[in-house]
Amino acid sequence: MVIRKKTGYNIDIQLNEAITTINDGKTHLHLDVDAELDKDELMSILKSIGLN
């Protein structure tokens, strides 16, 4: 819902896992995420970032 309000894209996102490690003052974040969206939404996103 937040993504839709901020971007206008209708995307269902599921966060499966988040792993954070801190080493020498730097943080590394690994996310395992699944997303589901319409093909038209994907094409619009790719076009907006210049990958189409």
The first five atom37 places (N, CA, C, CB, O) and aatype in JSON, in Angstrom:
{
  "aatype": [12, 19, 9, 1, 11, 11, 16, 7, 18, 2, 9, 3, 9, 5, 10, 2, 6, 0, 9, 16, 16, 9, 2, 3, 7, 11, 16, 8, 10, 8, 10, 3, 19, 3, 0, 6, 10, 3, 11, 3, 6, 10, 12, 15, 9, 10, 11, 15, 9, 7, 10, 2],
  "atom_mask": [
    [1, 1, 1, 1, 1],
    [1, 1, 1, 1, 1],
    [1, 1, 1, 1, 1],
    [1, 1, 1, 1, 1],
    [1, 1, 1, 1, 1],
    [1, 1, 1, 1, 1],
    [1, 1, 1, 1, 1],
    [1, 1, 1, 0, 1],
    [1, 1, 1, 1, 1],
    [1, 1, 1, 1, 1],
    [1, 1, 1, 1, 1],
    [1, 1, 1, 1, 1],
    [1, 1, 1, 1, 1],
    [1, 1, 1, 1, 1],
    [1, 1, 1, 1, 1],
    [1, 1, 1, 1, 1],
    [1, 1, 1, 1, 1],
    [1, 1, 1, 1, 1],
    [1, 1, 1, 1, 1],
    [1, 1, 1, 1, 1],
    [1, 1, 1, 1, 1],
    [1, 1, 1, 1, 1],
    [1, 1, 1, 1, 1],
    [1, 1, 1, 1, 1],
    [1, 1, 1, 0, 1],
    [1, 1, 1, 1, 1],
    [1, 1, 1, 1, 1],
    [1, 1, 1, 1, 1],
    [1, 1, 1, 1, 1],
    [1, 1, 1, 1, 1],
    [1, 1, 1, 1, 1],
    [1, 1, 1, 1, 1],
    [1, 1, 1, 1, 1],
    [1, 1, 1, 1, 1],
    [1, 1, 1, 1, 1],
    [1, 1, 1, 1, 1],
    [1, 1, 1, 1, 1],
    [1, 1, 1, 1, 1],
    [1, 1, 1, 1, 1],
    [1, 1, 1, 1, 1],
    [1, 1, 1, 1, 1],
    [1, 1, 1, 1, 1],
    [1, 1, 1, 1, 1],
    [1, 1, 1, 1, 1],
    [1, 1, 1, 1, 1],
    [1, 1, 1, 1, 1],
    [1, 1, 1, 1, 1],
    [1, 1, 1, 1, 1],
    [1, 1, 1, 1, 1],
    [1, 1, 1, 0, 1],
    [1, 1, 1, 1, 1],
    [1, 1, 1, 1, 1]
  ],
  "atom_positions": [
    [[0.83, -1.19, 0.0], [0.0, 0.0, 0.0], [0.87, 1.25, 0.0], [-0.94, 0.0, 1.21], [0.56, 2.23, -0.68]],
    [[1.96, 1.23, 0.76], [2.86, 2.38, 0.82], [3.51, 2.62, -0.54], [3.93, 2.17, 1.9], [3.63, 3.76, -0.98]],
    [[3.93, 1.53, -1.2], [4.55, 1.67, -2.52], [3.56, 2.27, -3.51], [5.05, 0.31, -3.03], [3.93, 3.12, -4.32]],
    [[2.32, 1.83, -3.45], [1.31, 2.37, -4.36], [1.11, 3.85, -4.13], [-0.02, 1.62, -4.19], [0.98, 4.62, -5.09]],
    [[1.07, 4.29, -2.86], [0.88, 5.71, -2.56], [2.07, 6.54, -3.04], [0.68, 5.91, -1.07], [1.88, 7.65, -3.55]],
    [[3.29, 6.02, -2.88], [4.49, 6.79, -3.22], [4.84, 6.74, -4.71], [5.65, 6.29, -2.43], [5.37, 7.7, -5.25]],
    [[4.54, 5.61, -5.38], [4.97, 5.46, -6.77], [3.83, 5.34, -7.77], [5.83, 4.26, -6.89], [4.01, 5.6, -8.95]],
    [[2.66, 4.94, -7.3], [1.54, 4.71, -8.2], [1.51, 3.3, -8.76], [0.0, 0.0, 0.0], [0.59, 2.95, -9.5]],
    [[2.52, 2.47, -8.43], [2.58, 1.11, -8.93], [1.88, 0.16, -7.96], [4.04, 0.67, -9.16], [2.03, 0.3, -6.75]],
    [[1.11, -0.78, -8.49], [0.4, -1.75, -7.68], [1.22, -3.04, -7.63], [-1.03, -2.01, -8.25], [1.13, -3.88, -8.53]],
    [[2.02, -3.19, -6.56], [2.93, -4.33, -6.43], [2.68, -5.01, -5.09], [4.41, -3.88, -6.55], [2.63, -4.36, -4.05]],
    [[2.52, -6.34, -5.13], [2.43, -7.12, -3.9], [3.84, -7.59, -3.56], [1.44, -8.33, -4.06], [4.49, -8.25, -4.37]],
    [[4.31, -7.26, -2.35], [5.66, -7.61, -1.94], [5.6, -8.46, -0.68], [6.52, -6.35, -1.7], [4.86, -8.17, 0.26]],
    [[6.41, -9.52, -0.67], [6.53, -10.38, 0.49], [8.0, -10.41, 0.9], [5.99, -11.83, 0.2], [8.86, -10.83, 0.12]],
    [[8.29, -9.97, 2.12], [9.65, -10.02, 2.65], [9.83, -11.36, 3.34], [9.93, -8.83, 3.63], [9.19, -11.63, 4.36]],
    [[10.7, -12.2, 2.78], [10.9, -13.55, 3.31], [11.96, -13.59, 4.4], [11.28, -14.48, 2.18], [11.81, -14.3, 5.4]],
    [[13.03, -12.83, 4.21], [14.15, -12.89, 5.15], [14.96, -11.61, 5.05], [15.04, -14.14, 4.89], [15.12, -11.06, 3.96]],
    [[15.47, -11.14, 6.17], [16.38, -10.0, 6.21], [17.55, -10.37, 7.11], [15.66, -8.69, 6.72], [17.36, -10.75, 8.27]],
    [[18.77, -10.27, 6.58], [19.97, -10.59, 7.34], [20.86, -9.36, 7.35], [20.71, -11.83, 6.74], [21.16, -8.8, 6.3]],
    [[21.27, -8.94, 8.53], [22.14, -7.78, 8.67], [23.41, -8.19, 9.38], [21.42, -6.65, 9.43], [23.38, -8.86, 10.41]],
    [[24.54, -7.77, 8.82], [25.83, -7.98, 9.48], [26.54, -6.63, 9.55], [26.69, -9.05, 8.73], [26.48, -5.83, 8.61]],
    [[27.22, -6.4, 10.65], [27.98, -5.17, 10.84], [29.44, -5.58, 11.04], [27.45, -4.32, 12.05], [29.75, -6.39, 11.91]],
    [[30.32, -5.0, 10.21], [31.73, -5.34, 10.27], [32.55, -4.07, 10.03], [32.08, -6.45, 9.22], [32.41, -3.42, 9.0]],
    [[33.39, -3.73, 10.97], [34.24, -2.54, 10.88], [33.44, -1.26, 10.61], [35.27, -2.73, 9.78], [33.86, -0.41, 9.83]],
    [[32.3, -1.14, 11.25], [31.48, 0.07, 11.12], [30.63, 0.13, 9.87], [0.0, 0.0, 0.0], [29.93, 1.12, 9.66]],
    [[30.68, -0.89, 9.03], [29.85, -0.93, 7.82], [28.77, -1.99, 7.99], [30.7, -1.22, 6.55], [29.01, -3.06, 8.54]],
    [[27.59, -1.66, 7.52], [26.45, -2.58, 7.62], [26.16, -3.18, 6.26], [25.2, -1.86, 8.18], [26.09, -2.47, 5.25]],
    [[25.98, -4.49, 6.24], [25.57, -5.19, 5.02], [24.18, -5.75, 5.28], [26.59, -6.34, 4.62], [23.96, -6.44, 6.27]],
    [[23.25, -5.45, 4.38], [21.87, -5.91, 4.51], [21.54, -6.78, 3.31], [20.88, -4.71, 4.63], [21.68, -6.36, 2.16]],
    [[21.09, -8.01, 3.57], [20.65, -8.92, 2.52], [19.17, -9.17, 2.7], [21.46, -10.27, 2.56], [18.71, -9.54, 3.79]],
    [[18.4, -8.96, 1.62], [16.95, -9.18, 1.67], [16.56, -10.27, 0.69], [16.19, -7.88, 1.35], [17.06, -10.32, -0.44]],
    [[15.68, -11.15, 1.12], [15.05, -12.14, 0.25], [13.6, -11.69, 0.08], [15.15, -13.62, 0.84], [12.8, -11.78, 1.01]],
    [[13.28, -11.21, -1.12], [11.99, -10.59, -1.36], [11.34, -11.2, -2.59], [12.14, -9.06, -1.52], [12.01, -11.44, -3.6]],
    [[10.04, -11.44, -2.52], [9.24, -11.84, -3.68], [8.27, -10.7, -3.99], [8.47, -13.19, -3.42], [7.73, -10.07, -3.09]],
    [[8.07, -10.45, -5.28], [7.13, -9.4, -5.7], [6.26, -9.93, -6.82], [7.88, -8.12, -6.14], [6.7, -10.73, -7.65]],
    [[5.02, -9.48, -6.84], [4.09, -9.86, -7.91], [3.43, -8.6, -8.43], [3.03, -10.88, -7.4], [2.9, -7.79, -7.67]],
    [[3.48, -8.45, -9.77], [2.88, -7.28, -10.4], [2.5, -7.64, -11.83], [3.84, -6.07, -10.37], [2.97, -8.63, -12.38]],
    [[1.65, -6.83, -12.42], [1.23, -7.04, -13.8], [2.39, -6.74, -14.75], [0.01, -6.16, -14.15], [3.27, -5.94, -14.44]],
    [[2.37, -7.39, -15.91], [3.41, -7.17, -16.91], [3.46, -5.7, -17.31], [3.16, -8.06, -18.13], [4.54, -5.15, -17.5]],
    [[2.3, -5.06, -17.46], [2.26, -3.65, -17.85], [2.94, -2.76, -16.79], [0.8, -3.2, -18.06], [3.62, -1.79, -17.13]],
    [[2.75, -3.11, -15.5], [3.4, -2.36, -14.42], [4.91, -2.51, -14.54], [2.92, -2.85, -13.04], [5.65, -1.53, -14.42]],
    [[5.38, -3.74, -14.77], [6.82, -3.98, -14.91], [7.39, -3.19, -16.09], [7.1, -5.47, -15.09], [8.43, -2.55, -15.96]],
    [[6.72, -3.24, -17.22], [7.2, -2.52, -18.4], [7.26, -1.02, -18.13], [6.3, -2.8, -19.6], [8.18, -0.34, -18.59]],
    [[6.3, -0.49, -17.4], [6.28, 0.93, -17.05], [7.45, 1.28, -16.15], [4.97, 1.3, -16.37], [8.09, 2.32, -16.33]],
    [[7.74, 0.42, -15.16], [8.87, 0.65, -14.26], [10.18, 0.62, -15.04], [8.89, -0.41, -13.12], [11.02, 1.5, -14.87]],
    [[10.36, -0.39, -15.89], [11.58, -0.51, -16.68], [11.77, 0.7, -17.6], [11.56, -1.79, -17.49], [12.88, 1.21, -17.75]],
    [[10.68, 1.15, -18.2], [10.75, 2.32, -19.08], [11.13, 3.56, -18.29], [9.41, 2.54, -19.81], [11.91, 4.39, -18.77]],
    [[10.6, 3.71, -17.09], [10.87, 4.92, -16.28], [12.32, 5.0, -15.82], [9.96, 4.96, -15.07], [12.81, 6.09, -15.51]],
    [[13.02, 3.85, -15.77], [14.43, 3.88, -15.36], [15.35, 3.66, -16.55], [14.7, 2.8, -14.29], [16.56, 3.48, -16.37]],
    [[14.81, 3.69, -17.76], [15.62, 3.62, -18.97], [16.08, 2.23, -19.36], [0.0, 0.0, 0.0], [17.08, 2.1, -20.06]],
    [[15.38, 1.2, -18.94], [15.77, -0.18, -19.3], [14.83, -0.81, -20.3], [15.83, -1.03, -18.06], [14.77, -2.04, -20.39]],
    [[14.12, -0.02, -21.03], [13.19, -0.56, -22.02], [13.6, -0.14, -23.4], [11.76, -0.12, -21.73], [12.94, -0.5, -24.37]]
  ]
}
